[in-house]
């Protein structure tokens, strides 16, 4: 996956309704290709290595 220089800002899954504040948000940037956070705790984020481990765990 190629990530451009732009910052996508935080966005949530289309499965989360507009009124739903309990969701996971994702952001793509050049410096940190993938960041993920819980919308209830936005200061806690996962970085690229953590994201990779998260996906690996889900697919087991």
C-alpha positions in Angstrom: 0.0 0.0 0.0 1.4 3.4 -0.9 0.6 6.3 1.3 0.9 9.8 -0.1 2.3 12.8 1.9 -1.1 14.0 2.9 -2.6 13.3 6.3 -6.0 11.7 6.1 -7.1 12.8 9.5 -9.0 10.4 11.8 -11.9 8.5 10.3 -14.1 5.7 11.5 -15.5 2.6 10.0 -18.6 2.9 7.8 -20.1 0.3 10.2 -20.1 3.0 12.9 -23.2 5.1 12.6 -22.9 8.9 12.7 -24.4 9.0 16.2 -22.1 6.2 17.5 -19.2 7.5 19.6 -18.0 4.0 20.5 -15.8 3.1 17.6 -12.3 2.6 16.3 -10.7 5.4 14.3 -7.9 5.1 11.8 -5.5 7.6 10.3 -2.8 7.4 7.6 0.2 9.7 7.4 3.6 9.7 5.9 5.4 9.7 9.3 3.2 7.0 10.9 1.6 5.0 8.0 -1.1 3.6 10.2 -2.4 4.8 13.5 -5.5 3.4 15.3 -7.3 4.7 18.3 -10.4 4.1 20.4 -12.8 7.0 20.0 -13.5 6.9 23.8 -9.7 7.2 24.5 -8.2 9.3 21.7 -4.8 9.7 23.3 -4.1 5.9 23.2 -3.0 5.0 19.6 -1.4 2.0 18.0 1.4 2.5 15.5 2.3 0.5 12.4 4.0 -2.5 14.1 1.1 -2.7 16.6 -1.4 -2.5 13.8 0.3 -5.4 12.0 0.2 -7.5 15.1 -3.4 -6.6 15.6 -4.3 -7.8 12.1 -2.3 -10.9 12.4 -4.1 -11.8 15.7 -7.5 -11.2 14.0 -6.8 -13.6 11.1 -5.6 -16.5 13.3 
